[in-house]
């Protein structure tokens, strides 16, 4: 089973991306210094570029948040619709008996 760790604080991520953008060290060297993987740094960089509008094809942080909210709302609406369908079927059966 893979080892997991708590998420890195947002400030840590911002600082790591800033250092990566400065280009003083390679992503491999910086990852070793910070104690995270090189792929993690690349992911943060890619997300930072998306947030700045410099990269297409990747959702910005705000877009990701909105998408999560819409998915949550969609799930709730589907559940409510299912409950209403069952209630309508129940009451239709009850009125047929009378």
PELIN-V351514 format. One record per run of one state. SS is the DSSP state (2 for helix, 1 for strand, 0 for the rest). FROM is the first residue (numbers start at 0). TO is the last residue. Records with the same first field share a line. If there is no record, write none. Layout:
SS: FROM-TO  FROM-TO
This chain:
0: 0-8  22-25  34-36  52-59  97-97
2: 9-21  26-33  37-51  60-96
